[in-house]
Amino acid sequence: KGCLRGTRETVLSKIESWARDFEKSPVFWLNGLAGTGKSTIAQTVSERVFGDGLLGASFFCSRDFEDRNNLRLIFPTLAFQLAHKYPTFRSAL
């Protein structure tokens, strides 16, 4: 689930601004203590930038789902999603 409407707007705005500025670092490091909402923020940003066509791929870890708690599936999942979206990447892969 994502952020409740109207919450976390400052950090969401900062991350979305970063996602649209291709001159900035290709990595945005979101950190914080366990339970502070990092996954919720990441989910919300992913949904928003996906809707704008800016999301290449995503993977969310979860202890509750077998296919999301296996670290060996992260790179194959991301590669599949990127290959699906970008034909040039697909050819190189």
C-alpha positions in Angstrom: 0.0 0.0 0.0 1.1 3.5 -0.7 1.1 6.7 1.4 -2.2 8.1 2.5 -3.3 11.0 0.3 -1.8 14.3 1.5 0.9 12.6 3.6 4.7 12.5 3.1 4.3 15.2 0.4 7.7 16.8 1.1 9.8 13.7 0.6 7.6 12.5 -2.3 8.0 15.8 -4.0 11.8 15.6 -3.5 12.0 12.1 -4.9 9.8 12.9 -7.9 11.8 16.0 -8.7 15.0 13.8 -8.6 13.3 11.2 -10.9 12.6 13.9 -13.5 16.1 15.5 -13.4 18.4 13.4 -15.6 21.4 15.5 -14.6 21.3 14.2 -11.0 22.8 11.0 -9.7 21.1 7.9 -11.0 20.6 6.7 -7.5 18.4 8.1 -4.8 19.2 6.7 -1.4 16.1 6.5 0.9 17.2 5.4 4.4 15.7 5.4 7.9 15.0 3.2 10.8 12.8 0.1 10.4 9.1 1.0 10.4 9.5 4.6 9.4 7.7 4.2 6.0 10.5 3.7 3.5 8.7 0.9 1.7 5.4 2.9 1.7 7.2 5.9 0.2 8.9 3.8 -2.4 5.6 2.2 -3.4 4.0 5.6 -3.8 6.8 7.0 -5.8 6.9 3.9 -8.0 3.2 4.2 -8.7 3.5 7.8 -9.6 6.5 7.6 -11.8 5.1 4.5 -13.5 2.0 6.5 -14.4 4.3 9.2 -15.9 6.3 6.6 -17.9 9.5 7.1 -15.9 9.8 3.8 -14.1 12.0 1.3 -15.8 11.6 -1.5 -13.3 10.9 -2.2 -9.6 11.1 -4.9 -7.0 9.8 -4.9 -3.5 11.0 -7.4 -0.9 8.4 -8.9 1.4 8.6 -11.7 4.0 5.0 -12.5 3.3 5.4 -13.6 -0.3 7.8 -16.4 -1.4 8.5 -14.8 -4.8 9.4 -11.5 -3.0 11.6 -12.7 -0.2 14.2 -14.5 -2.4 17.1 -12.2 -3.1 18.1 -14.3 -6.1 15.0 -13.1 -7.9 15.8 -9.4 -7.7 18.1 -9.1 -10.7 16.2 -11.5 -13.0 12.9 -9.6 -12.2 14.5 -6.3 -12.9 16.1 -7.6 -16.1 12.8 -9.0 -17.3 11.0 -5.7 -16.7 13.7 -3.6 -18.4 13.8 -6.0 -21.4 10.0 -5.7 -21.7 10.1 -1.9 -21.7 13.3 -1.2 -23.6 13.9 -3.2 -26.9 17.5 -2.1 -27.0 18.1 -3.5 -23.6 16.3 -6.7 -24.5 18.6 -7.2 -27.5 21.7 -6.6 -25.4 20.4 -8.9 -22.7 
